[in-house]
Amino acid sequence: MTYDNEVSISMSARSQNEAFARVAAAAFVAPFDPLLNDLTDIKTAVSEAVTNAIIHGYENKEGIVFITFRSYVNEIFITVTDEGVGIEDLEQAMTPLYTSKPELERSGMGFTVMEAFMDHVEVTSAPGRGTTVEMRKAIARQGLKSDFECLFTGLGGTGER
Amino acid sequence: MENGAKAVDVMLLERNKNLIVKIIGDIDQHNAEEIREKVDKTFERSRCRHMIFDFSGVAFMDSSGIGLLIGRYKNVRNRGGTVAIANMNRDLGRIYNISGLKKIIGSFDTLDQAEKQVENRARA
């Protein structure tokens, strides 16, 4: 598949970079003039995936987290990859409220949030070889919404903005 | 200790039997640890029974915030108190709703409302 745009980032697996990843996600999506809800959803999902890579993938030790943002028309594709310990039991890891690190006060909601906020989430992992989270979401544009409303209300539907 | 700029501010105020926790910044895993340490230290030393989070300065929260709130809820319950949230930004509503948190921690439009609710519950 050929994408319209692509940006890749590799960052140290340090928790202070979670904020950087969110801001990068917002910057990538901004030209699409997204609704605030969609923007928040994408930032949250990226934050969850990157946090998982840092605290579970690399267990708070050194490592590199790779993030790729891609777009095609109005759809955003995000991949978050770590080369950490991997996940032994994927089904268990993705169960709502399950956490392997209760001592860190993890809520066990990371994958649940990603799945709720994105259109599609796919996780591939192998013990000892790391984890990749692929997510995608079609975003509604604010501009498109107002055109759409003009069309169907029939009021002032000149197409001018 | 991590290097880098300070990413979150936590202001703590004891009023009546309430510990009011005002957070300014994003709540993610990185900041949650700092918030937890500060809140727990003050709550342990204080004679407060309840805890109210003022979220007027929080523009972003991920599931680390859910873990943070549930953890504080457990501590406060051990003292027989309750926890409430005030001034939560609408953007945080979705994560608050899907987490099921609202069943145990109420969210109120203003700090004043949250304080009243906590007092009423304590009396009941």
Chai-1 contact restraints between the chains, C-beta under 6 A:
chainA,res_idxA,chainB,res_idxB,connection_type,confidence,min_distance_angstrom,max_distance_angstrom,comment,restraint_id
A,S15,B,Q29,contact,1.0,0.0,6.0,A-B,restraint_1
A,S15,B,H30,contact,1.0,0.0,6.0,A-B,restraint_2
A,Q16,B,E2,contact,1.0,0.0,6.0,A-B,restraint_3
A,Q16,B,G4,contact,1.0,0.0,6.0,A-B,restraint_4
A,Q16,B,H30,contact,1.0,0.0,6.0,A-B,restraint_5
A,E18,B,D28,contact,1.0,0.0,6.0,A-B,restraint_6
A,E18,B,H30,contact,1.0,0.0,6.0,A-B,restraint_7
A,T40,B,D91,contact,1.0,0.0,6.0,A-B,restraint_8
A,T44,B,D62,contact,1.0,0.0,6.0,A-B,restraint_9
A,S47,B,D28,contact,1.0,0.0,6.0,A-B,restraint_10
A,S47,B,D62,contact,1.0,0.0,6.0,A-B,restraint_11
A,E48,B,D62,contact,1.0,0.0,6.0,A-B,restraint_12
A,T51,B,Q29,contact,1.0,0.0,6.0,A-B,restraint_13
A,E105,B,G67,contact,1.0,0.0,6.0,A-B,restraint_14
A,E105,B,G71,contact,1.0,0.0,6.0,A-B,restraint_15
A,R106,B,G67,contact,1.0,0.0,6.0,A-B,restraint_16
A,S107,B,S63,contact,1.0,0.0,6.0,A-B,restraint_17
A,S107,B,I66,contact,1.0,0.0,6.0,A-B,restraint_18
A,S107,B,G67,contact,1.0,0.0,6.0,A-B,restraint_19
A,M109,B,S63,contact,1.0,0.0,6.0,A-B,restraint_20
A,M109,B,I66,contact,1.0,0.0,6.0,A-B,restraint_21
A,M109,B,S99,contact,1.0,0.0,6.0,A-B,restraint_22
A,G110,B,S63,contact,1.0,0.0,6.0,A-B,restraint_23
A,V113,B,S63,contact,1.0,0.0,6.0,A-B,restraint_24
A,A116,B,I98,contact,1.0,0.0,6.0,A-B,restraint_25
